[in-house]
């Protein structure tokens, strides 16, 4: 699977592209896309500020470490989504969910561009804020499509799976937090 074509299709034909990605499971390409996009998004605040001039190595290290932590978060989210989708009779694989979610993050490559337009032009805060919202809504739609296409679900079942996964993570986080507090007492 050619990565450039897959990225083009994720933007312009997302349903078919994410179905093909979740079927072919290009995990290394998904990790590469995710890390590059995440690195660029993490580096953007440093480029707009003074840190890149005073300590560029620190900015790169912080951006890379943030990208790695986000990758771990996507892996964990993929695992929970896969487990909950099994409960709802999903037919996909864990690697299919992860690959689709990795490619779905490609839309965030537009965030640095929007930030730079806002910094360079000045006075376009309204445009920048609304464009950020549009990008996040676009990602939310790609997220739902990733679950739908990777598991062979309807849109409603994908939304229910995402909501149940979120609820499960909140409940598990509460149990872990209360258990930790109980150990301290």
N, C-alpha and C positions, 0 to 999 in steps of 0.2 A: 504494500500500500504506500503510495507516494504521499509524503507528509504535506507538501505544498497544496496538492489537490484536496487532501482531507481537510486542511485548514480553510481553504476556499469554500468547500462544501459545508463546513460547520457554520460559516457565516451566511451563506446564501441558500443552502438546502439542508437545514439542520436535521430534520427527521431522518432522511435517507442516510446522511453522513454518519450520524450517531448510531444508527442501526448497523451500518457496515463496520464502523469502528468497534462496536461491542461484539460483533460476530468474529472479526479478525483478531481482536485483542492485541493491538500494537503497543504493548506496555512500555517498551523503551522509548518509543516516539511520544507517548502520552507523558511520560516523566520528563522528557526533554522539553516538550512544549510547556508543560506546567512550570518547570523550573525557570525557563527563560522568561516567560510572562511574569511570573512571580518576582523574579529578580529585577526586571525592569520597573514593575510597579513599586517594589520596595525601595529602589534607588531614586525614584522620582522626587520625593521630598528632599533628599540630600542634594540633588542637582539644582533644585530651586533655591536652596539655602546656601549658607556659607561653609558648611562642613566639607563639601567636596573640594573647596579650595584649600582649607586648612589641614584636613586629614583625609585624603581620598581613600587610602587603604582601609581606614576604619569604616568609612561609608560602604565600601565594597564588602567587607567582612560582615557588617551588620545586615546588609541586604541579602547576602548569601545565606547567613544563618537563619534569617526570617523566612527565606524561601524553603529551606530544609524543614523548618518546623511546620510550615504550611503543607509541605508534601506529606509529612507524617499525619497531619490532621486530615488530609484528603484520604489517605490510606485507611485511617480509623473510620472516617465517615463512610467510605466504600464498604468496609467490613460490616458496619452496623446496617447500612442499607441492604446489603446482600442478605444478612441474617433475617431481617424483618421481611424482606421480599420473599424469602423461602416460606415464611408463615402464610403469606398471601399467594402462595403457589407460583412464584416467579420461576421462569425457565432459564434465566441467564446464569452467568458465572461471575465470580468475584472479580476476576481480571477484566471481564467485559464491562462491569460497572466502573471499575477504576479507570480503564482506558477512556470510556465515554466521558467521565467527569474530568479527566485530565485535559482532553480536547475541548470540553465545554468552557474551560477557563480561558481559552484563547481570546474571548471577547474583551477581557481585561487589558489587552494590549493597547486598547484605545484610551485608557485612563492617562498614561503619561502624555499622550498627544494632547488631550484635553487640558491637562494641567499646564503644559508648556504654552498652549494658546492663551490660557488665562494669565500666565505670568508675563508673557511677551506683550500682549495687547493691553493688559490692565483694563479695569472697568468692565470686564466681561464676566464678573462673578456670577451673575444670574444665569448666563449661558453655561458656565462651567458646572454649577450646581445642578441644573436640569439635565445636562448631558451625563453627569455622574449617575443620576437617578435612572436615566434611560439605559445606561450600561448595566446597572445592577438588576433592573427589571429584565433586560435581555438575558443576563446570566441566569436569573431565576427560571425563565422559560427554558433555557438550555439545560438547566439542572433537572427540571421535570421531564424534559424530552430524553435526557440521558437515562433516567430510571425507567421511563416508559419503554424506550427502544431496547435497552439492555436486558430487560426482564420479560418483554413481550406483554406488557400491561396495557390497559386502557389509560387514558389521562387521569381519570378519577381514581383508579387503583394506584397509579403512581403518586398522586397527591396524598392519598391515604397512607401509603407506605412512607412517604417523606414525613408526614405529620406523626405517624406512629414511631418512626425512628427518632425524631426530635424529642418526643415525649419519653421514650425509653432512655435516651441520653440524659435528659433532665432528671429522671427518677434515679438512674444509676449514679449520677453526679451527687444528688442529694444523699443517697445512701453512703457513698464514699466520704462525703463531707461530714455527715453526722457520725460516722464510724471514727473518723479522724478526731473529731471533737470529743467523742466518748473516751478515746485513748488518752487525751490530754487531761481529762478530769480525774 
